[in-house]
Amino acid sequence: MMMKHPSPLLLCFLLFFPLVQALFYFQIMADWNPAIQKGTYTATKIIMFVLPLVYTVRIAKEPLRVRRFNTRGLLEGSGFGFGVLVGICLLYFLWLKPIGLIGPGTPAGDAIRERVEGFGFLTPTLFLVFGGFVSLIHSGLEEYYWRWFTFGQLSRAIPKYAAVILSGLGFMLHHIVILGRFFGYAHPATYIFSFGVAIGGMYWAWLYSRTNSIYAPWLSHAWIDVAIFIVGYDVLFV
């Protein structure tokens, strides 16, 4: 079956919609009623995760194939993800927290507390439940959107190496909004950490292209989300 060539409009939407989403629920609606924030977040996430299915089945008219679980790339991806987890924890506990860039009582810590409270997860139990969901489920949904669909569609339109780079940069954009809300848009940390996100996105696209499996980048991504929630737990509850 000949694969449908994606339109530039679709590719632009895929790359920039998560950025627009983050601008709404992290920036524009930051002081709005929490119910509105949650509703906007949920609605935009549904659009983000349903669109690939609708496009594939209804527009491209391609069959959906759920590949069986396989172990291709799992060891490599897990090694990368766990290594970054250790690096994030060391960076936070040995440097960023002691110098007061992020931690309990810092401006970044207060901003994190405000956002978590706005979503209704400001108890240790609820925060851990939310962290488990993000690490185990949401990371897989992001890999499905960014690697399987966005990188997959880009790979049909441009050379694979360019698709790796462009999808990684697209993955970075909404993280600039999130990190900018915590550290400030003028702070170098916002852009240093965002660049790290781009490198991670590029690596996961490259890993996906070599293994033809979403499971390896999913596991790798999950480890890093665990690291983020370890830091978040310390900021909020320790």
Kinemage of the C-alpha trace (Angstrom):
@kinemage 1
@onewidth
@group {chain A} dominant
@subgroup {mainchain}
@vectorlist {calphas} color= white
{ca met a 1} P 0.000 0.000 0.000
{ca met a 2} L 1.312 3.446 -0.943
{ca met a 3} L 1.587 5.695 2.112
{ca lys a 4} L -0.123 9.088 1.980
{ca his a 5} L 2.263 12.027 1.804
{ca pro a 6} L 1.530 14.377 4.764
{ca ser a 7} L 0.628 17.987 4.026
{ca pro a 8} L 2.760 20.868 5.363
{ca leu a 9} L -0.308 21.995 7.313
{ca leu a 10} L -0.501 18.668 9.143
{ca leu a 11} L 3.218 18.719 9.932
{ca cys a 12} L 3.026 22.277 11.284
{ca phe a 13} L 0.026 21.343 13.421
{ca leu a 14} L 1.819 18.314 14.860
{ca leu a 15} L 4.924 20.321 15.736
{ca phe a 16} L 3.208 23.382 17.204
{ca phe a 17} L -0.095 22.209 18.723
{ca pro a 18} L 1.528 21.012 22.013
{ca leu a 19} L 3.193 24.443 22.275
{ca val a 20} L -0.170 26.208 21.893
{ca gln a 21} L -1.678 23.800 24.403
{ca ala a 22} L 1.028 24.580 26.980
{ca leu a 23} L 0.672 28.324 26.396
{ca phe a 24} L -3.012 28.073 27.265
{ca tyr a 25} L -2.960 25.906 30.358
{ca phe a 26} L 0.448 26.947 31.730
{ca gln a 27} L 0.553 30.624 30.849
{ca ile a 28} L -2.699 32.238 29.703
{ca met a 29} L -4.928 30.308 32.125
{ca ala a 30} L -2.464 30.155 34.998
{ca asp a 31} L -4.680 32.263 37.287
{ca trp a 32} L -8.044 31.013 36.029
{ca asn a 33} L -10.440 28.727 37.847
{ca pro a 34} L -8.786 25.287 38.305
{ca ala a 35} L -11.814 23.580 36.728
{ca ile a 36} L -11.294 25.569 33.528
{ca gln a 37} L -7.601 24.743 33.529
{ca lys a 38} L -8.294 21.036 33.950
{ca gly a 39} L -10.994 21.089 31.288
{ca thr a 40} L -8.728 22.825 28.791
{ca tyr a 41} L -5.860 20.461 29.574
{ca thr a 42} L -8.081 17.407 29.141
{ca ala a 43} L -9.734 18.635 25.939
{ca thr a 44} L -6.459 19.538 24.256
{ca lys a 45} L -4.879 16.234 25.289
{ca ile a 46} L -7.815 14.354 23.774
{ca ile a 47} L -7.327 16.258 20.502
{ca met a 48} L -3.608 15.544 20.606
{ca phe a 49} L -3.990 11.810 21.120
{ca val a 50} L -7.084 11.141 18.984
{ca leu a 51} L -5.874 13.052 15.924
{ca pro a 52} L -3.290 10.433 14.863
{ca leu a 53} L -5.937 7.696 14.886
{ca val a 54} L -8.473 9.777 12.952
{ca tyr a 55} L -5.903 10.878 10.392
{ca thr a 56} L -4.527 7.385 9.861
{ca val a 57} L -7.891 5.660 9.489
{ca arg a 58} L -10.135 8.327 7.944
{ca ile a 59} L -7.786 10.494 5.868
{ca ala a 60} L -4.732 8.402 5.032
{ca lys a 61} L -6.943 5.280 4.988
{ca glu a 62} L -4.187 3.110 6.344
{ca pro a 63} L -4.734 0.115 8.613
{ca leu a 64} L -3.828 0.491 12.263
{ca arg a 65} L -1.252 -2.028 13.381
{ca val a 66} L -0.559 -2.585 17.057
{ca arg a 67} L 2.812 -4.266 17.125
{ca arg a 68} L 3.449 -7.011 19.604
{ca phe a 69} L 5.647 -6.225 22.545
{ca asn a 70} L 9.288 -6.873 21.711
{ca thr a 71} L 12.601 -6.279 23.411
{ca arg a 72} L 14.386 -4.462 20.580
{ca gly a 73} L 16.287 -1.522 22.035
{ca leu a 74} L 14.906 -1.959 25.551
{ca leu a 75} L 18.309 -2.371 27.181
{ca glu a 76} L 19.786 0.604 25.336
{ca gly a 77} L 16.757 2.813 25.942
{ca ser a 78} L 16.542 1.837 29.592
{ca gly a 79} L 20.243 2.508 30.044
{ca phe a 80} L 19.872 5.970 28.545
{ca gly a 81} L 16.762 6.797 30.577
{ca phe a 82} L 18.106 5.476 33.867
{ca gly a 83} L 21.405 7.248 33.283
{ca val a 84} L 19.562 10.536 32.795
{ca leu a 85} L 17.484 9.794 35.924
{ca val a 86} L 20.664 9.447 37.982
{ca gly a 87} L 22.102 12.575 36.365
{ca ile a 88} L 18.990 14.647 37.116
{ca cys a 89} L 18.928 13.527 40.748
{ca leu a 90} L 22.630 14.235 41.260
{ca leu a 91} L 22.301 17.621 39.562
{ca tyr a 92} L 19.338 18.543 41.731
{ca phe a 93} L 20.508 17.271 45.130
{ca leu a 94} L 24.195 18.187 44.776
{ca trp a 95} L 23.946 21.503 42.949
{ca leu a 96} L 20.588 23.028 41.970
{ca lys a 97} L 19.001 22.635 45.415
{ca pro a 98} L 22.061 23.782 47.411
{ca ile a 99} L 22.492 26.932 45.284
{ca gly a 100} L 18.782 27.731 45.616
{ca leu a 101} L 17.839 27.542 41.940
{ca ile a 102} L 15.074 25.052 42.668
{ca gly a 103} L 13.847 23.520 45.901
{ca pro a 104} L 11.450 24.169 48.769
{ca gly a 105} L 10.876 27.893 49.264
{ca thr a 106} L 12.542 28.995 46.026
{ca pro a 107} L 10.655 30.942 43.323
{ca ala a 108} L 10.768 27.864 41.090
{ca gly a 109} L 9.545 25.702 43.975
{ca asp a 110} L 6.685 28.091 44.664
{ca ala a 111} L 5.712 28.066 40.976
{ca ile a 112} L 5.705 24.252 40.963
{ca arg a 113} L 3.560 24.209 44.109
{ca glu a 114} L 1.097 26.634 42.526
{ca arg a 115} L 0.733 24.542 39.376
{ca val a 116} L 0.369 21.240 41.261
{ca glu a 117} L -2.188 22.811 43.593
{ca gly a 118} L -4.103 24.157 40.586
{ca phe a 119} L -4.434 20.619 39.266
{ca gly a 120} L -5.502 19.300 42.669
{ca phe a 121} L -2.551 17.008 43.401
{ca leu a 122} L -1.020 18.772 46.399
{ca thr a 123} L -0.908 15.786 48.757
{ca pro a 124} L 1.852 13.151 48.764
{ca thr a 125} L -0.546 10.347 47.823
{ca leu a 126} L -2.231 12.186 44.958
{ca phe a 127} L 1.109 13.460 43.715
{ca leu a 128} L 2.524 9.929 43.634
{ca val a 129} L -0.567 8.635 41.838
{ca phe a 130} L -0.246 11.447 39.300
{ca gly a 131} L 3.476 10.715 38.963
{ca gly a 132} L 2.751 7.060 38.321
{ca phe a 133} L 0.234 7.950 35.627
{ca val a 134} L 2.582 10.382 33.903
{ca ser a 135} L 5.578 8.035 34.103
{ca leu a 136} L 3.813 4.853 33.005
{ca ile a 137} L 0.925 5.978 30.777
{ca his a 138} L 1.415 9.559 29.645
{ca ser a 139} L 5.011 8.871 28.596
{ca gly a 140} L 3.701 6.143 26.281
{ca leu a 141} L 1.066 8.472 24.850
{ca glu a 142} L 3.725 11.097 24.176
{ca glu a 143} L 5.886 8.517 22.400
{ca tyr a 144} L 2.872 7.485 20.329
{ca tyr a 145} L 2.286 11.137 19.361
{ca trp a 146} L 5.871 12.347 18.928
{ca arg a 147} L 7.764 9.302 17.713
{ca trp a 148} L 5.212 7.032 16.018
{ca phe a 149} L 3.080 9.759 14.446
{ca thr a 150} L 4.957 13.071 14.282
{ca phe a 151} L 8.384 11.613 13.518
{ca gly a 152} L 6.732 8.987 11.314
{ca gln a 153} L 4.924 11.636 9.244
{ca leu a 154} L 8.000 13.854 9.023
{ca ser a 155} L 10.014 10.872 7.778
{ca arg a 156} L 7.659 10.606 4.797
{ca ala a 157} L 8.282 14.234 3.819
{ca ile a 158} L 11.961 14.906 4.600
{ca pro a 159} L 15.154 12.853 5.070
{ca lys a 160} L 15.185 10.756 8.211
{ca tyr a 161} L 18.062 12.631 9.870
{ca ala a 162} L 16.172 15.904 9.362
{ca ala a 163} L 13.010 14.319 10.787
{ca val a 164} L 14.966 13.259 13.873
{ca ile a 165} L 16.206 16.817 14.436
{ca leu a 166} L 12.944 18.576 13.638
{ca ser a 167} L 10.793 16.262 15.756
{ca gly a 168} L 13.203 16.720 18.680
{ca leu a 169} L 12.993 20.501 18.377
{ca gly a 170} L 9.198 20.321 18.166
{ca phe a 171} L 9.179 18.161 21.301
{ca met a 172} L 11.253 20.842 23.035
{ca leu a 173} L 8.943 23.795 22.328
{ca his a 174} L 6.204 23.204 24.877
{ca his a 175} L 8.826 22.431 27.507
{ca ile a 176} L 10.147 25.986 27.099
{ca val a 177} L 6.740 27.248 28.256
{ca ile a 178} L 6.655 24.857 31.222
{ca leu a 179} L 10.227 25.557 32.311
{ca gly a 180} L 9.787 29.279 31.643
{ca arg a 181} L 6.867 29.297 34.040
{ca phe a 182} L 9.071 27.756 36.732
{ca phe a 183} L 12.425 29.503 36.181
{ca gly a 184} L 11.422 32.588 34.168
{ca tyr a 185} L 11.823 33.169 30.453
{ca ala a 186} L 14.940 35.274 31.008
{ca his a 187} L 16.748 32.592 33.027
{ca pro a 188} L 19.386 30.492 31.204
{ca ala a 189} L 18.184 27.352 33.017
{ca thr a 190} L 14.953 27.444 31.001
{ca tyr a 191} L 16.843 27.107 27.728
{ca ile a 192} L 19.617 24.807 28.956
{ca phe a 193} L 17.089 22.289 30.267
{ca ser a 194} L 14.899 22.727 27.172
{ca phe a 195} L 17.878 21.921 24.976
{ca gly a 196} L 18.341 18.752 27.027
{ca val a 197} L 14.711 17.874 26.255
{ca ala a 198} L 15.409 18.369 22.537
{ca ile a 199} L 18.396 16.014 22.728
{ca gly a 200} L 16.203 13.433 24.448
{ca gly a 201} L 13.516 13.790 21.791
{ca met a 202} L 16.078 13.379 19.016
{ca tyr a 203} L 17.548 10.313 20.690
{ca trp a 204} L 14.111 8.689 21.082
{ca ala a 205} L 13.280 9.373 17.435
{ca trp a 206} L 16.612 7.855 16.404
{ca leu a 207} L 16.018 4.863 18.692
{ca tyr a 208} L 12.510 4.407 17.291
{ca ser a 209} L 13.807 4.579 13.703
{ca arg a 210} L 16.396 1.872 14.410
{ca thr a 211} L 14.173 -0.512 16.369
{ca asn a 212} L 10.831 0.149 14.655
{ca ser a 213} L 9.348 -0.204 18.132
{ca ile a 214} L 7.758 2.321 20.455
{ca tyr a 215} L 8.504 0.244 23.550
{ca ala a 216} L 12.178 1.168 23.862
{ca pro a 217} L 11.683 4.960 23.753
{ca trp a 218} L 8.627 4.571 26.001
{ca leu a 219} L 10.659 2.835 28.710
{ca ser a 220} L 13.469 5.349 28.315
{ca his a 221} L 11.028 8.260 28.580
{ca ala a 222} L 9.358 6.729 31.637
{ca trp a 223} L 12.622 6.627 33.598
{ca ile a 224} L 13.155 10.346 33.029
{ca asp a 225} L 9.605 11.185 34.104
{ca val a 226} L 10.306 9.251 37.315
{ca ala a 227} L 13.319 11.518 37.901
{ca ile a 228} L 11.183 14.628 37.425
{ca phe a 229} L 8.685 13.412 40.025
{ca ile a 230} L 11.468 12.524 42.468
{ca val a 231} L 12.612 16.139 42.257
{ca gly a 232} L 9.017 17.383 42.438
{ca tyr a 233} L 8.309 15.302 45.540
{ca asp a 234} L 11.351 16.721 47.285
{ca val a 235} L 10.374 20.263 46.338
{ca leu a 236} L 6.802 19.886 47.575
{ca phe a 237} L 6.870 17.513 50.523
{ca val a 238} L 10.367 17.125 52.012
